[in-house]
Amino acid sequence: MMTSGKTETAEIGKRVKTVYDVVLEGIQRGEWTTRDKLPSVRAMAERLKVHRLTVMKAYQKLVDDGIVEVKYKSGCFVRGAAAGVTQVDSGVDQPWDYQARKVYTNRSRLADIHRLPVDYQMSEALIDPNLLPNMYMSNYVKQIFDLYPKLLSTYSTVMGDLELRESMAVFFMQKQGITAHADELMITTGSQQAIDLVSRSLVKPGDKVLIERPTYSPAIDVFVQQNIRLIPISITPEGYDLEHLEQVMKREKPRLFYMNPTFHNPTGFTVPAGQRKMLVELAERYQCILVEDDVYHDIYFGDPPPPPLFYYDTEGYVIYIRSFSKYVAPGLRISVLAARPSLMNGIAPVKALADNGTPLLNQKIFQHYFFSSRLQEHVAKLRIALQLRKEKMEQLLAGTGWRWTSPSGGLNLWVQLPDGFPVEKLLARCLELSVAFVPGSICDPLGQIEPWIRLSYSYINELQMEEGIRRLIAAAGELRSC
């Protein structure tokens, strides 16, 4: 009898999971989209030929996992995404929603904007190719094949080329005082892959992850795609409200905190040195892994930024993602993920499944190019050129009445337009005028930040910038007068 009871319970569990999966797959393919009402319990039971109690249990699990929400006397409705986004500041669940996004799975709206051909590109946080020493790099490419004639005849290891990882370990120690063994470093194909690897190896559907508000848009998409519950944490020019952050960590018990504390994308803010050690202490206390995305570390205007949070990590609670793609050689797509063995052991198998190792050719070119004295000298000149472009953009925007905090590094201006300004309409009009920018709403885990826009000053030259900003201001004037 006991065996029979267990078998029956297992069978009920399978049927509940079947209903759960049917609803989840329907949401992912767009059968039910944001705020749509799900079929009633009776209708779904008839559709799937199961008992109504089975559907009720499946719906309750969908509610518990933050995928749907119950409205009193109205039924179950799809939340803003396949994973819930919890607004802990107010204690109210908020939807992930913005106008241009009907199906949110396996899609990045930032990539959608980048794909549009425009003449005045202010959505791309990349360096103008004319600012990079392209001929110098091409000479290195030729030398690489003389040094490694069998380079194209083998794979890299999953962790990355050992010679490069050993050089990076020395670099981190000399430049930032970071102690990391080569085995604690992984070479990834850009920071985007590193974020994806972390999300797929260290969290599971339904887990809670803290994320800055606003933040790097594709990071939102990566976590949402995998049904992770996001809890926004506001970032300001002064950093985070650590007292509030501790309350959230204590109450919500998040698995990760994805953060971009140095020349933050999109705001340009830098978390002060005084907070960084305290953040690591909080992470240790509440067993929350800090995922530190450091893309613009060397792009500073004045003093270098504070040491990374990884500098203070002694217990293995920080993952440090250091990208060099933006300003060294974007086409090589080289980033370094640093983590202590307890975390790296979980990430490495996922990297093996993803690509079995970043292309070896790219790693060898990067190694000999990056550590050359010529490239290091060029980075210093690059900082000056980018600072001049930032100042030029600020001058062009000075008469608009728009507001921003001038960043001390990075590639972006985070600009606030007048209250109530229709940013989505502005983007549509600007695209007609061959001008692109990033609307603030896609940088918000709640999809609500209005009326902010991100303007990148790094990809266009000053003449293009003058015309692009002129068209942007003109388009804003048209909408203001409507």
C-alpha positions in Angstrom: 0.0 0.0 0.0 2.8 2.4 0.8 4.4 1.8 -2.6 1.1 2.4 -4.3 0.7 5.7 -2.4 4.2 6.9 -3.4 3.5 5.9 -7.0 0.3 7.8 -7.1 1.9 10.9 -5.5 4.7 10.8 -8.1 2.2 10.5 -10.9 0.3 13.6 -9.6 3.6 15.5 -9.5 4.3 14.6 -13.1 0.9 15.8 -14.2 1.3 19.1 -12.3 4.7 19.6 -13.9 3.2 18.9 -17.4 0.6 21.7 -16.8 3.4 24.0 -15.5 5.6 23.3 -18.5 2.7 23.9 -21.0 1.9 27.3 -19.5 5.6 28.3 -19.4 6.2 27.2 -23.0 3.1 29.1 -24.1 4.4 32.3 -22.4 7.8 31.8 -24.0 6.4 31.4 -27.6 4.0 34.3 -27.1 0.7 32.5 -26.8 0.2 34.5 -23.6 2.1 37.7 -23.2 2.6 40.4 -20.6 -0.5 40.9 -18.5 -2.6 38.4 -20.5 -5.1 36.3 -18.5 -4.4 32.6 -18.5 -7.3 30.2 -19.2 -9.5 29.4 -16.2 -8.7 26.4 -14.2 -11.7 24.6 -15.7 -10.8 25.5 -19.3 -7.1 24.5 -18.8 -8.2 21.2 -17.2 -10.5 20.4 -20.2 -7.8 21.4 -22.6 -5.1 19.1 -21.1 -7.5 16.4 -20.0 -6.5 16.6 -16.3 -8.2 17.2 -13.0 -8.9 20.8 -12.0 -6.9 20.3 -8.8 -3.9 19.5 -10.9 -4.2 22.8 -12.8 -4.7 24.6 -9.5 -1.5 23.2 -8.1 0.4 24.1 -11.3 -0.9 27.6 -11.3 0.1 28.0 -7.6 3.6 26.9 -8.5 3.7 29.4 -11.3 2.7 32.1 -8.8 5.3 30.9 -6.3 8.0 31.1 -9.0 7.0 34.6 -10.0 5.8 33.7 -13.5 2.2 34.6 -13.1 0.2 36.6 -10.5 -3.3 36.2 -9.1 -5.8 39.1 -9.2 -8.6 38.8 -6.7 -11.8 37.5 -8.3 -10.2 37.9 -11.8 -7.9 34.9 -12.3 -4.2 34.4 -13.1 -2.3 36.8 -15.3 1.2 36.7 -16.9 3.6 38.9 -15.0 6.0 41.2 -16.8 8.3 38.4 -17.9 8.8 34.6 -17.6 10.6 35.5 -14.3 9.2 38.0 -11.8 10.8 41.3 -11.1 10.3 42.3 -7.5 10.3 45.9 -6.5 11.4 45.6 -2.9 11.5 49.3 -2.3 7.7 49.4 -2.2 7.0 45.8 -1.4 4.9 45.6 -4.6 5.5 43.2 -7.5 6.0 45.2 -10.7 5.9 44.1 -14.3 8.7 43.9 -16.9 7.2 45.7 -19.8 8.1 48.1 -22.6 6.3 49.0 -25.8 8.5 47.4 -28.4 8.7 44.0 -26.7 5.9 41.5 -27.3 7.9 38.3 -27.0 10.7 38.6 -24.4 12.4 35.3 -24.5 15.7 34.9 -26.4 15.7 38.5 -27.4 17.8 41.6 -26.6 16.2 45.0 -27.4 19.6 46.7 -27.2 20.8 44.3 -30.0 17.7 45.2 -31.9 18.6 48.8 -31.8 22.2 48.2 -32.7 21.1 46.2 -35.8 19.4 49.2 -37.3 21.7 51.0 -39.9 22.0 54.6 -38.9 24.5 57.4 -39.8 24.7 58.9 -36.3 25.3 56.0 -33.9 25.0 57.0 -30.3 23.6 53.7 -29.0 26.8 51.8 -29.4 29.2 52.0 -26.4 32.2 51.1 -28.6 35.3 53.0 -29.5 35.5 54.7 -32.9 37.7 52.3 -35.0 39.7 55.4 -36.1 40.9 55.9 -32.6 42.5 52.4 -32.4 46.0 51.6 -33.8 44.8 49.3 -36.5 47.9 49.0 -38.6 50.0 48.4 -35.5 47.7 45.5 -34.5 47.8 44.0 -38.0 51.6 43.8 -37.8 51.1 41.8 -34.6 48.7 39.4 -36.3 51.4 38.6 -38.8 54.0 38.0 -36.1 51.8 35.6 -34.2 51.9 33.0 -37.0 55.7 33.2 -37.0 55.7 32.6 -33.3 53.1 29.9 -33.3 53.1 28.2 -36.7 50.7 25.4 -35.5 48.3 27.9 -33.9 45.3 27.1 -36.1 45.8 23.3 -35.7 44.6 23.1 -32.1 42.0 24.2 -29.6 42.4 26.4 -26.6 41.8 24.8 -23.2 38.4 25.4 -21.6 39.9 27.8 -19.1 41.9 29.6 -21.8 45.5 29.7 -22.9 47.8 29.1 -19.9 50.4 31.6 -21.1 47.8 34.4 -21.3 46.3 33.5 -17.9 49.7 33.6 -16.3 50.4 37.0 -17.9 47.0 38.3 -16.7 47.7 37.1 -13.1 50.9 39.1 -13.1 49.0 42.1 -14.7 46.3 42.0 -12.0 48.9 41.9 -9.2 51.1 44.7 -10.6 48.2 47.0 -11.6 45.6 46.4 -8.9 47.2 44.4 -6.2 44.9 41.5 -6.9 46.2 38.0 -6.0 44.8 35.4 -8.4 46.4 32.2 -9.6 46.1 31.3 -13.3 43.7 28.5 -12.3 41.4 31.2 -10.9 41.2 33.0 -14.3 39.1 32.0 -17.3 39.3 33.6 -20.7 35.8 34.3 -22.1 34.5 35.5 -25.4 33.6 39.0 -24.1 31.9 40.0 -20.9 28.5 39.1 -22.3 29.5 35.4 -22.4 30.9 35.7 -18.9 27.5 37.0 -17.6 25.7 34.2 -19.4 28.0 31.6 -18.0 27.4 32.8 -14.4 23.7 32.9 -14.9 23.6 29.4 -16.2 26.0 27.8 -13.7 25.3 29.5 -10.4 21.5 30.2 -10.3 18.4 28.2 -11.2 14.9 29.2 -12.2 13.1 30.9 -9.3 16.3 32.1 -7.6 16.5 35.7 -6.6 19.2 38.0 -8.0 19.8 41.6 -7.0 20.5 43.9 -10.0 21.2 47.6 -10.2 18.5 50.0 -11.3 19.3 51.1 -14.0 21.7 48.5 -15.4 23.3 47.0 -18.5 20.3 46.0 -20.6 21.5 42.6 -21.9 22.2 41.5 -18.3 18.5 41.9 -17.6 17.6 39.8 -20.7 20.1 37.1 -19.7 18.6 36.6 -16.2 14.9 37.1 -17.3 15.4 34.5 -20.1 16.3 31.9 -17.5 13.3 32.6 -15.2 15.4 34.3 -12.5 13.6 36.6 -10.1 15.2 40.1 -10.2 15.2 42.5 -7.3 16.3 46.0 -8.3 18.8 48.0 -6.1 19.1 51.7 -6.9 22.5 53.1 -7.7 23.3 56.8 -7.2 26.4 59.0 -7.6 27.2 58.1 -4.0 26.9 54.4 -4.6 24.2 52.2 -2.9 22.1 52.6 0.3 24.0 50.0 2.2 21.5 49.9 5.1 18.7 49.2 2.7 20.8 46.7 0.8 21.5 44.8 4.0 17.8 44.6 4.8 17.1 43.2 1.3 19.8 40.6 1.6 18.6 39.6 5.0 14.9 39.3 3.9 15.2 38.0 0.4 18.3 35.8 0.6 19.4 36.5 -3.0 21.8 34.1 -4.7 23.7 36.9 -6.6 24.1 40.6 -6.9 25.0 41.6 -10.5 26.8 44.9 -10.4 28.7 47.4 -12.5 30.4 49.6 -9.9 33.1 51.3 -12.0 32.0 53.9 -14.5 28.6 52.2 -14.4 26.7 51.5 -17.6 24.5 53.5 -18.2 24.9 56.2 -15.5 28.7 56.6 -15.4 28.6 56.5 -11.6 31.5 54.9 -9.6 30.9 53.2 -6.3 33.3 54.9 -3.8 36.2 52.9 -2.3 34.7 53.2 1.2 31.7 51.1 0.2 33.5 48.4 -1.7 35.0 46.6 1.3 31.6 46.9 3.2 29.9 45.3 0.2 32.1 42.3 0.3 31.5 42.0 4.0 27.7 42.0 3.4 28.2 39.4 0.7 30.0 37.1 3.1 27.5 37.7 5.9 24.5 36.9 3.8 26.2 34.4 1.4 25.3 36.5 -1.7 27.8 36.2 -4.6 28.8 39.6 -6.0 29.2 39.5 -9.8 31.4 42.5 -10.6 31.2 43.6 -14.3 34.2 45.9 -15.0 34.2 46.9 -18.6 35.6 50.5 -18.6 38.2 50.2 -15.9 41.0 51.8 -17.9 38.8 54.5 -19.5 39.1 57.2 -16.8 39.4 61.0 -17.0 41.6 62.0 -14.2 42.4 59.7 -11.3 42.1 55.9 -11.8 39.1 54.2 -10.2 39.2 52.5 -6.8 40.3 48.8 -6.6 37.7 46.3 -7.7 35.6 44.5 -5.1 37.5 41.4 -6.0 40.6 43.0 -4.3 38.8 42.7 -0.9 37.5 39.1 -1.5 39.2 36.5 0.7 36.3 34.1 1.2 35.3 33.5 -2.4 32.1 35.6 -2.7 33.1 37.8 -5.7 33.2 37.0 -9.4 35.2 39.6 -11.3 34.6 40.1 -15.0 37.2 42.3 -16.6 36.6 43.1 -20.2 39.2 44.4 -22.7 37.0 44.2 -25.7 35.9 47.9 -25.7 39.2 49.6 -26.0 41.9 47.1 -27.0 40.5 45.2 -30.0 36.7 44.8 -30.1 37.0 42.1 -32.8 38.9 39.8 -30.5 36.2 39.7 -27.9 38.6 39.0 -24.9 37.5 39.2 -21.3 38.8 37.6 -18.1 36.5 36.0 -15.5 38.2 35.7 -12.1 36.7 33.5 -9.3 38.0 31.4 -6.5 37.9 27.6 -7.0 34.6 27.1 -5.1 32.8 29.2 -7.8 35.1 28.5 -10.8 34.5 24.7 -10.4 30.8 25.4 -11.2 31.4 27.7 -14.1 34.1 25.8 -16.0 31.8 22.8 -17.1 29.3 25.3 -18.5 32.0 27.0 -20.5 33.0 23.6 -21.8 29.5 23.0 -23.1 29.2 26.6 -24.5 32.3 26.5 -26.8 35.0 24.3 -25.3 37.2 27.4 -25.1 37.6 30.9 -26.5 39.4 30.8 -29.9 43.1 30.4 -29.3 44.1 32.7 -32.2 42.3 35.6 -30.6 43.9 34.9 -27.2 47.5 34.8 -28.7 46.9 38.0 -30.7 45.5 39.8 -27.6 48.3 38.6 -25.4 51.2 40.0 -27.5 49.2 43.1 -28.5 47.9 44.1 -25.1 51.2 43.7 -23.2 53.2 45.7 -25.7 54.5 49.1 -24.5 53.0 50.7 -27.6 49.5 49.6 -26.8 49.8 50.8 -23.2 51.0 54.2 -24.4 48.0 54.3 -26.8 45.5 53.7 -24.0 46.7 56.8 -22.3 46.2 58.8 -25.5 42.8 57.2 -26.0 41.6 58.4 -22.6 42.3 62.0 -23.7 40.5 61.6 -27.0 37.4 60.1 -25.3 37.4 62.9 -22.6 37.4 65.5 -25.4 34.5 63.7 -27.1 32.6 63.6 -23.8 33.1 67.3 -23.2 32.1 68.0 -26.8 28.8 66.2 -26.3 28.1 68.0 -23.1 28.7 71.4 -24.8 26.3 70.4 -27.6 23.6 69.5 -25.0 24.2 72.5 -22.8 21.4 74.7 -24.1 18.7 72.0 -23.9 17.8 72.2 -20.3 18.4 68.4 -20.1 20.3 67.1 -17.0 23.1 64.6 -16.4 25.9 63.9 -14.1 29.2 64.3 -15.9 31.0 60.9 -15.7 34.7 60.6 -14.7 35.1 57.6 -17.0 33.4 55.2 -19.4 31.7 55.8 -22.7 28.2 57.1 -21.9 26.1 60.1 -20.8 23.0 59.2 -18.9 20.7 62.1 -19.8 17.4 63.1 -18.2 14.8 64.8 -20.4 11.8 66.8 -19.1 9.2 64.9 -17.0 6.7 63.0 -19.1 8.7 63.3 -22.3 7.7 60.5 -24.8 11.1 58.8 -25.1 9.8 55.9 -27.2 8.3 58.3 -29.7 11.6 60.3 -29.7 13.5 57.1 -30.5 11.2 56.2 -33.4 11.5 59.7 -34.8 15.3 59.7 -34.4 15.6 56.4 -36.2 13.8 58.0 -39.1 16.5 60.7 -39.0 19.2 58.0 -38.9 20.1 58.7 -35.3 20.2 56.0 -32.6 20.3 56.2 -28.8 19.3 53.8 -25.9 16.0 54.5 -24.2 16.3 54.4 -20.4 13.4 52.0 -20.0 15.4 49.0 -21.4 18.0 49.7 -18.7 15.5 49.3 -16.0 14.6 45.9 -14.6 11.1 47.3 -14.0 10.9 48.8 -17.5 9.7 52.1 -16.0 12.6 54.6 -16.0 11.4 57.6 -17.9 12.4 60.0 -19.3 16.1 59.0 -19.4 18.3 58.2 -22.5 21.8 56.9 -22.8 24.0 58.6 -25.3 27.4 57.1 -26.2 30.0 59.7 -27.2 32.8 57.2 -28.1 31.7 55.8 -31.5 31.2 58.9 -33.6 33.7 61.7 -34.4 33.0 65.3 -33.5 31.6 66.3 -36.8 29.1 63.4 -36.8 28.3 64.2 -33.2 27.4 67.8 -34.0 24.9 66.7 -36.7 23.6 63.8 -34.7 22.9 65.9 -31.6 21.4 68.6 -33.8 18.9 66.0 -35.2 18.2 64.6 -31.7 17.4 68.1 -30.3 15.3 68.9 -33.4 13.3 65.7 -33.0 12.7 66.5 -29.3 11.5 69.9 -30.3 9.0 68.5 -32.8 7.5 66.2 -30.1 7.5 69.0 -27.5 5.5 71.2 -29.8 2.9 68.5 -30.6 
